[in-house]
Amino acid sequence: MNLQLVQKVRLGAAVAGGGAVIALGGAAVYYTQGAEFTAAGSSSGSAPATSTPPTVPAIAKAEPSITGPAPLYAGEAPDANPQARMP
């Protein structure tokens, strides 16, 4: 056999082996995830048909823990020198 034929056979075997590894990996992921991980919009029938809304919201109102203006670093103020040293 000449060298070019051997290289082509090795390349073909590498491509086929790589494809087989990818296919086996995809099949493993498909079978290990189970039925609960299906595409969005699929109806499996496990969700209730009707539901009652909650009477009290889960969070009454979001309030920030820090109020007031945010601290500005050197160069961030509107009229500041952008090349000034950081404190």
N, C-alpha and C positions, 0 to 999 in steps of 0.2 A: 504494500500500500504506500502511496506517496503521502507526503506530509500535509498537503492541502486537504486531502480527503479525510485524514485523521482529525484535523482541526475542525472541519465541518461537522463530522460525526460528534465530536466532543461538544461543539456549540449547540447542536440539535439536542443532545442529551441534557445539557445544562438548561436550555429553555424548557424542555418537557418536564424536567425535575422541578424547576422553579414554579411552573404552572401547577404542578401537582401539589406542591407545598401550599401555595396560595389557596387552591381549591379545598384542601383538607382543613386549612385554618378557617376558611369561611363556613364550611360545614360544621366544624366544632363550635363556632360562635353561634350559628343558627340553632343547633340542638341544645346548647347549654343555657340559652336565654329563656326559653320556654314561651308559653302563650301570653304571658302578661306584657311582654314587650312586642307589641304589634304596631303596625303603621298607624299614624294618627288618622282618626276618622273611621276606623273600623269599628263595627258594632259587635261586641261579643255578648251582649245581653246581661252582663254582670252589673251594670250600673242601674240604679233605680230609675223608673220611668218618671216619677214625680218626686219633688222634694219641697219641703217647707223652708222658707228663708229664716234665718236666725232673727230672733226678736231684738237682741242687743248686738251691736257691732263688736267684733273682736277687739278692736282698738278704738277708743273713743276719739282721740285726736292726737296726731303726732306733734310733739313739741321738741324743739331743739334743746340740747343740753347747754349749749353756749349761745348767748345772744350778743348782739352788738356787731360792730364792724370787724372784719377779719384782719389779723395783723399782716402788715406788708413788709416785705424784705427790701433790702437796698435795690433800687432800680425798678421796683414795681409801682411806686407812687406815680401819679400822673405827671408831675413836674420834676421827677428825680433824675439823677445822673445814672444811666444804666451801667456805667463802668466804675461806679463807686464800690469801695470795699464792703464786704459783708461784715456786720458787727460780730 
